[in-house]
Amino acid sequence: MKKWNMVIDVAACTNCNLCTLATMDEYIGNDWSPYAAPMPKHGHKWIRIQQKERGSVPFIDMAYVPAMCNHCDDAPCVQKAENGAVTQREDGIVLIDPDKAKGQKHLVDACPYGHIWWNEELQTPQAWPFDAHLIDQGWKQTRGAQSCPTAAMKVYCLEDAEIQRMVADDGLEVLNPEFGTRPRIWYRNLWRYTTAFIGGSVSAEAGGLVDCVEGAKVTLTKDSAKQAEAVTDIYGDFKFDRLPEDSGAYTVEIEAQGHPKKTVEATLGESVYLGEIRL
């Protein structure tokens, strides 16, 4: 059977928050029971934009990751709910029944991603329901996907084999795979959020002037094993990306014609900018 999935391109998300606002517009003050009770005006973000800053000025980049209920195939909330208050439909959508779930505040802690919210006024847990009330009316996109100006958020209804082919072909990933919940929210270019880089700017002095060194060969090694090579650009910059965070000590070797080899040591926790490296 075909099931609903969402694919989010981290590289295309600009933190405009229109998906968040569209979701608030859909649910605040609107009772879509049994899909969802009204969302409170304050305190809930059923779609939350997680942010990560990598590096340091002037060598810096930002990643934005829209995060929400993952509609997991092995959802802990389904397992821990009482009276069948949380169910997964055959099409993959996980729903919290606002009436059956009343008083079950423990479900907030059941979600390892932190995407179940407690409605204090209604005394019920809530989560983004994949706009199931709209899907059941024939909609092919969620409100958030519909509002995204960069098409970073797309919705697909596919057989499991089809989505797995897309995962393999496009390198899709999920957040926190170690949780083992089998989410249906997938991410493209998630490395921009989960990995680190080592970068620097190479310069040299000649005739009393300091200038950028373009075309220098830069080699990254770890434990004497070469990890990657790069060439400095017109600004003398180089960048080794998609490195595991907290992966420890690296050596950067720089070779440029007419200059002695330069070696710089780097310890990688989060992303590191080595600054100006003078040959």
C-alpha positions as CSV (number, residue, x, y, z in Angstrom):
1,M,0.0,0.0,0.0
2,K,1.2,3.5,-0.7
3,K,2.1,5.6,2.3
4,W,2.8,9.2,3.0
5,N,6.3,10.5,3.4
6,M,7.9,14.0,3.4
7,V,11.3,14.9,2.0
8,I,13.0,18.1,3.1
9,D,16.0,19.6,1.4
10,V,18.1,21.2,4.1
11,A,20.2,23.1,1.5
12,A,17.0,24.8,0.2
13,C,15.5,25.8,3.6
14,T,16.0,29.5,4.2
15,N,14.4,29.8,7.7
16,C,11.5,31.8,6.4
17,N,9.2,29.9,8.8
18,L,6.3,29.9,6.4
19,C,5.7,26.2,7.0
20,T,5.4,26.9,10.7
21,L,3.1,29.8,10.1
22,A,0.9,27.9,7.7
23,T,0.5,25.1,10.2
24,M,-0.4,27.6,12.9
25,D,-2.9,29.1,10.6
26,E,-4.5,25.7,9.9
27,Y,-4.8,24.6,13.5
28,I,-5.1,27.6,15.9
29,G,-8.7,28.1,16.6
30,N,-9.8,25.2,14.4
31,D,-11.1,22.0,15.8
32,W,-10.4,19.2,13.4
33,S,-11.3,16.3,15.7
34,P,-10.8,13.4,15.6
35,Y,-7.6,14.4,13.7
36,A,-6.6,17.2,16.0
37,A,-8.0,19.6,18.6
38,P,-7.3,23.3,18.3
39,M,-3.6,24.3,18.6
40,P,-2.9,26.8,21.4
41,K,-2.0,30.4,20.2
42,H,1.2,30.2,22.3
43,G,3.7,27.6,23.3
44,H,3.4,25.1,20.5
45,K,5.4,24.8,17.3
46,W,4.2,21.7,15.6
47,I,6.8,22.5,12.8
48,R,9.9,23.8,14.4
49,I,13.0,25.1,12.5
50,Q,16.1,23.8,14.1
51,Q,19.2,25.9,13.4
52,K,22.9,25.2,13.4
53,E,25.8,27.6,12.9
54,R,29.0,26.1,11.7
55,G,32.5,27.6,11.8
56,S,33.3,31.2,12.9
57,V,33.4,34.6,11.3
58,P,34.3,35.1,8.5
59,F,34.1,31.4,7.5
60,I,30.7,30.4,8.5
61,D,27.5,28.7,7.2
62,M,24.0,28.1,8.6
63,A,21.8,25.1,8.3
64,Y,18.0,25.1,8.9
65,V,16.1,21.9,9.5
66,P,12.3,21.9,9.8
67,A,11.4,19.3,12.4
68,M,8.0,17.8,13.3
69,C,6.3,14.6,14.2
70,N,8.1,12.0,12.2
71,H,5.1,9.6,11.8
72,C,7.3,6.7,12.7
73,D,6.6,3.2,11.7
74,D,7.8,2.1,15.2
75,A,6.4,5.0,17.1
76,P,7.0,4.9,20.9
77,C,3.9,7.1,21.4
78,V,1.7,4.4,19.8
79,Q,3.3,1.8,22.0
80,K,2.9,3.8,25.2
81,A,-0.6,5.2,24.6
82,E,-3.5,3.9,26.6
83,N,-7.0,3.0,25.2
84,G,-5.7,3.2,21.6
85,A,-5.3,6.9,21.9
86,V,-2.5,7.0,19.3
87,T,-2.7,4.9,16.1
88,Q,-0.9,4.6,12.8
89,R,-3.1,4.4,9.8
90,E,-2.5,2.1,6.9
91,D,-1.2,5.1,4.9
92,G,1.6,5.7,7.5
93,I,0.1,8.7,9.2
94,V,0.2,8.7,13.0
95,L,-2.7,10.4,14.8
96,I,-3.4,11.3,18.4
97,D,-7.1,11.2,19.2
98,P,-7.6,14.3,21.3
99,D,-10.5,12.8,23.3
100,K,-9.0,9.4,24.0
101,A,-5.6,10.9,24.8
102,K,-7.0,13.3,27.5
103,G,-4.9,13.2,30.6
104,Q,-2.1,11.1,29.0
105,K,0.7,13.6,29.7
106,H,3.2,10.8,29.7
107,L,3.0,10.7,25.9
108,V,4.9,14.0,25.8
109,D,8.0,12.2,27.1
110,A,7.3,9.1,25.0
111,C,8.5,11.0,21.8
112,P,12.4,10.9,21.7
113,Y,12.3,13.8,19.2
114,G,10.4,16.1,21.5
115,H,7.6,16.7,19.0
116,I,4.6,15.9,21.2
117,W,3.2,19.0,22.9
118,W,1.0,19.3,26.0
119,N,-2.2,21.3,25.6
120,E,-2.7,22.6,29.2
121,E,-6.2,24.0,28.5
122,L,-7.5,20.9,26.9
123,Q,-5.4,18.5,29.0
124,T,-4.4,16.5,25.9
125,P,-1.2,15.8,24.0
126,Q,-0.9,17.1,20.5
127,A,1.4,16.6,17.5
128,W,1.4,17.6,13.8
129,P,-1.0,15.1,12.2
130,F,0.4,15.3,8.6
131,D,-2.6,17.5,7.8
132,A,-4.6,14.2,7.6
133,H,-7.9,16.0,7.5
134,L,-6.8,17.7,4.2
135,I,-5.2,14.5,2.8
136,D,-8.5,12.8,3.3
137,Q,-10.2,15.5,1.3
138,G,-7.9,14.8,-1.6
139,W,-5.0,17.2,-1.0
140,K,-1.6,16.1,-2.4
141,Q,0.5,18.5,-0.3
142,T,0.5,19.6,3.3
143,R,-0.1,23.3,4.2
144,G,3.6,23.6,5.0
145,A,4.8,22.1,1.7
146,Q,2.3,24.2,-0.2
147,S,3.6,27.4,1.4
148,C,7.4,26.7,1.0
149,P,8.7,29.3,-1.5
150,T,11.9,27.2,-2.3
151,A,10.2,23.8,-2.6
152,A,12.4,22.6,0.2
153,M,9.5,20.6,1.6
154,K,7.8,18.0,-0.6
155,V,5.2,15.3,0.1
156,Y,5.1,11.8,-1.6
157,C,2.7,9.0,-1.3
158,L,4.7,5.9,-2.3
159,E,5.0,2.2,-1.8
160,D,7.7,1.4,0.7
161,A,9.9,0.0,-2.0
162,E,9.6,3.2,-4.0
163,I,10.6,5.4,-1.1
164,Q,13.6,3.2,-0.3
165,R,14.8,3.5,-3.9
166,M,14.6,7.3,-3.4
167,V,16.5,7.0,-0.2
168,A,19.3,5.1,-1.9
169,D,19.3,7.3,-5.1
170,D,19.2,10.7,-3.3
171,G,21.1,9.9,-0.2
172,L,18.1,10.7,2.1
173,E,18.5,10.5,5.8
174,V,16.4,10.7,9.0
175,L,17.1,12.6,12.2
176,N,18.5,10.5,15.0
177,P,18.5,7.1,13.3
178,E,19.9,5.7,16.5
179,F,16.4,6.0,18.0
180,G,15.3,3.1,15.8
181,T,11.8,4.5,15.3
182,R,11.7,4.3,11.4
183,P,10.5,7.9,10.6
184,R,8.7,8.9,7.5
185,I,10.2,12.4,7.4
186,W,13.3,12.3,5.3
187,Y,16.1,14.8,4.7
188,R,18.3,15.6,1.7
189,N,21.6,17.3,2.4
190,L,21.3,16.6,6.2
191,W,25.1,16.6,6.4
192,R,24.9,20.4,6.4
193,Y,23.4,20.0,9.9
194,T,25.0,16.8,11.3
195,T,28.7,17.0,10.1
196,A,31.6,19.4,10.5
197,F,34.2,21.1,8.4
198,I,37.8,22.3,8.6
199,G,38.6,25.4,6.6
200,G,41.2,28.1,6.3
201,S,42.6,30.9,4.2
202,V,46.1,30.8,2.7
203,S,48.2,33.9,2.1
204,A,51.7,34.9,1.4
205,E,53.9,38.0,1.4
206,A,55.8,39.1,-1.7
207,G,57.4,42.5,-2.3
208,G,56.0,43.9,0.9
209,L,52.4,43.0,0.0
210,V,50.3,40.2,1.5
211,D,48.0,38.5,-1.0
212,C,45.7,35.4,-1.2
213,V,47.3,32.3,-2.6
214,E,45.2,30.7,-5.3
215,G,45.8,27.1,-6.5
216,A,47.7,25.9,-3.4
217,K,47.4,22.1,-2.8
218,V,45.9,21.3,0.6
219,T,45.9,17.8,2.0
220,L,44.0,16.6,5.0
221,T,45.4,13.6,7.0
222,K,44.3,11.8,10.1
223,D,46.6,9.3,11.8
224,S,49.0,9.6,8.8
225,A,46.2,8.5,6.4
226,K,45.1,10.9,3.7
227,Q,41.4,11.9,4.1
228,A,41.0,14.4,1.3
229,E,42.6,17.0,-1.0
230,A,41.6,20.5,-2.0
231,V,42.9,23.4,-3.9
232,T,42.6,27.0,-2.7
233,D,40.2,29.3,-4.6
234,I,40.9,32.9,-5.8
235,Y,40.5,34.1,-2.2
236,G,43.0,31.5,-0.9
237,D,40.2,29.6,0.9
238,F,39.9,25.8,1.3
239,K,37.3,23.7,3.0
240,F,37.1,20.0,4.0
241,D,33.4,19.2,4.7
242,R,31.3,16.3,5.8
243,L,33.7,15.3,8.6
244,P,32.3,13.6,11.7
245,E,31.9,15.9,14.6
246,D,34.2,15.2,17.6
247,S,36.5,13.2,15.4
248,G,39.7,14.5,17.0
249,A,43.1,15.4,15.6
250,Y,43.8,16.2,11.9
251,T,46.8,17.5,10.0
252,V,46.5,20.1,7.3
253,E,49.5,20.3,4.8
254,I,49.7,23.2,2.4
255,E,51.9,23.2,-0.7
256,A,52.3,26.2,-3.1
257,Q,54.8,26.9,-5.8
258,G,57.6,29.1,-4.5
259,H,56.8,28.6,-0.9
260,P,57.9,26.0,1.7
261,K,55.4,23.4,2.8
262,K,53.2,24.5,5.8
263,T,51.7,22.1,8.3
264,V,48.9,23.0,10.7
265,E,47.3,20.8,13.3
266,A,43.5,20.9,14.0
267,T,41.3,19.3,16.6
268,L,37.8,18.8,15.4
269,G,34.9,19.0,17.8
270,E,32.5,21.3,15.9
271,S,33.5,23.0,12.7
272,V,36.9,24.7,12.8
273,Y,38.1,27.8,10.9
274,L,41.9,27.9,11.1
275,G,42.1,31.5,10.1
276,E,44.7,33.0,7.9
277,I,47.6,30.7,7.3
278,R,50.7,32.6,6.1
279,L,53.2,30.7,4.0
